[in-house]
Amino acid sequence: MDKRYFARVEGELPPDAKKRFADGITLADGTRTMPARLEILSGDNPQSQEEGSGLEVILTIREGKFHQVKRMFEAVGCGVSFLKRLSMGSLVLDESLEPGARSGSTEKIAGHRQADIRGSSNETLCGGSGNNGYNKRKKSIPVRLRRNPGGFHVDVEEH
């Protein structure tokens, strides 16, 4: 599932940054990320930016490792001063919503999201982190998507 982020980065991106992100980045801990798409919004030359404003980019990733976006930019020598998730799959953030507010019915959002969450064999990945045995594939189950200040949260409703 694609996740799109707007980021303001500090430092100079290397000339081959787009290619490096497209090939996948090796993080400081040795973890290799999947290919990502980097779009530079405020010009290709970070030196042309106003002092302290940072370079504005859109980054699209397909996975969600811990602080992955920040760690990817650190791996190419930049820091992230601002980060905002714009979309997750086909669900786009409604800019008019206040943090914690909802838009539309839960059932409509859950139905809209199931196609993005479902695996290729009509299965849904269940939550959990680490190797606690909970990250196993299960048959499709209803989900509820909630927006919170940090992005989105998917509640799995088991019957």
C-alpha positions in Angstrom: 0.0 0.0 0.0 1.4 3.4 -1.0 2.0 6.0 1.7 2.7 9.5 0.6 4.5 12.0 2.8 5.3 15.7 2.5 8.6 16.5 4.1 10.8 19.5 4.6 14.4 18.4 4.7 17.5 20.2 5.9 20.9 19.7 4.2 21.8 19.0 0.6 20.4 16.0 -1.2 23.0 14.2 -3.3 22.7 14.7 -7.0 21.6 11.0 -7.4 19.0 11.1 -4.6 16.0 10.2 -6.8 17.8 7.2 -8.2 19.0 6.1 -4.7 15.4 6.3 -3.3 14.1 4.5 -6.4 16.7 1.7 -5.9 16.0 1.4 -2.2 18.0 2.9 0.7 20.2 1.1 3.1 19.5 2.5 6.6 22.1 3.1 9.3 21.3 -0.2 11.0 21.8 -2.1 7.7 18.1 -2.5 6.9 17.3 -2.2 3.2 14.1 -0.4 2.2 11.9 -1.1 -0.7 12.1 1.3 -3.7 10.5 4.7 -3.1 9.6 7.6 -5.3 11.1 11.0 -4.4 9.6 14.2 -5.9 11.4 17.5 -5.3 8.8 20.3 -5.0 10.9 23.4 -4.4 13.5 23.1 -7.0 16.4 20.8 -7.7 19.0 23.1 -6.1 18.7 23.2 -2.3 21.2 26.2 -2.3 18.5 28.3 -4.1 16.1 28.0 -1.1 15.7 30.8 1.4 17.9 30.5 4.5 16.4 27.9 6.9 13.4 27.0 4.9 14.5 23.6 3.9 13.9 21.6 0.7 10.3 20.5 0.2 9.7 17.0 -1.1 7.0 14.3 -1.6 8.1 10.8 -0.7 6.0 7.7 -1.6 6.9 4.5 0.2 5.2 1.0 0.2 6.2 -0.1 3.7 6.3 1.4 7.1 9.4 0.6 9.1 9.9 2.5 12.4 10.5 6.2 11.5 11.4 5.1 8.0 11.1 8.4 6.2 13.3 10.2 8.6 15.8 7.3 8.6 15.9 7.3 4.7 16.8 11.0 4.6 19.4 10.6 7.3 21.0 7.8 5.2 21.5 10.3 2.4 22.9 13.0 4.7 19.8 15.1 5.4 17.5 15.7 8.4 13.7 16.1 8.4 12.4 19.2 10.0 8.7 18.7 9.1 6.8 15.5 8.1 3.2 15.0 7.2 1.4 11.9 5.8 -0.7 13.0 2.9 -2.3 9.7 1.9 -2.4 6.0 2.7 -3.5 3.8 -0.2 -6.5 5.4 -1.8 -7.5 7.4 1.3 -6.3 11.0 1.1 -6.1 13.2 4.2 -8.9 15.8 4.4 -7.0 19.1 5.1 -10.1 20.7 6.6 -10.3 18.1 9.5 -9.0 19.1 12.9 -6.8 16.5 14.7 -9.0 13.7 16.1 -12.0 14.7 13.9 -13.7 12.2 11.6 -15.1 12.6 8.1 -17.7 10.2 6.6 -19.1 7.0 8.2 -16.8 4.4 9.7 -18.3 1.7 7.6 -17.8 3.7 4.4 -14.1 4.3 5.2 -13.5 0.7 6.3 -15.0 -0.6 3.0 -12.9 1.9 1.1 -9.8 0.8 2.9 -10.2 -2.9 2.8 -9.0 -3.1 -0.8 -5.8 -1.4 0.2 -5.2 -3.5 3.3 -6.0 -6.8 1.8 -3.2 -9.0 0.5 -3.1 -10.4 -3.0 -4.7 -13.7 -1.9 -7.8 -11.9 -0.3 -6.1 -11.9 3.1 -5.5 -9.1 5.6 -2.3 -8.6 7.5 -3.0 -8.4 11.2 -1.3 -5.8 13.4 1.3 -6.3 16.0 5.0 -5.5 16.1 8.2 -7.5 16.5 8.3 -11.2 16.3 5.6 -11.9 18.8 3.8 -14.4 16.5 0.9 -12.0 15.9 2.0 -10.9 12.4 0.4 -13.8 10.7 -2.0 -13.7 7.7 -5.6 -14.2 8.6 -8.8 -14.2 6.4 -10.3 -10.8 5.6 -11.9 -9.2 8.6 -13.7 -5.8 9.1 -11.5 -2.8 9.9 -12.0 0.7 11.1 -9.7 3.6 10.1 -9.2 6.4 12.5 -7.3 9.7 11.9 -5.1 10.9 14.7 -2.6 13.7 14.9 0.2 11.3 13.8 -1.6 10.0 10.8 -4.0 7.1 10.6 -4.8 4.1 12.9 -6.5 0.9 11.7 -8.6 -0.9 14.2 -9.2 -4.5 13.5 -12.8 -5.6 14.5 -12.8 -9.3 15.2 -16.1 -11.1 15.7 
